Amino acid sequence: MTQGVQRGWGVGLLTLVLYPFGAGAMMINLYFAALIASWLDIVVMDPMTAVIGGAVLGVPATWAFARHIRALMDRADAEADAGE
């Protein structure tokens, strides 16, 4: 199967646009994971540390999600082209 010309947004632009959502999701996940870890007598993470960690971990998480979305967009374009 040959690759056609990519239409629409690239992975980089998708990552940039979706980053605030990815960073926010990672922040919430970190904070709640730290709260659950408190059941094991691990020190609870303060919210600012969760914000910084979410900002850092949000980059690779958002990039992976943007790649997935781009692949779905390419698949939809290929199926639309095959239907013409």
Stockholm file with secondary structure:
# STOCKHOLM 1.0

chainA/1-84         MTQGVQRGWGVGLLTLVLYPFGAGAMMINLYFAALIASWLDIVVMDPMTAVIGGAVLGVPATWAFARHIRALMDRADAEADAGE
#=GR chainA/1-84 SS CCCCCCCSCCHHHHHHHHHHHHHHHHHHHHHHHHHHHGGGTCCCCCHHHHHHHHHHHHHHHHHHHHHHHHHHHHHHHHHHHHHC
#=GC SS_cons        CCCCCCCSCCHHHHHHHHHHHHHHHHHHHHHHHHHHHGGGTCCCCCHHHHHHHHHHHHHHHHHHHHHHHHHHHHHHHHHHHHHC
//
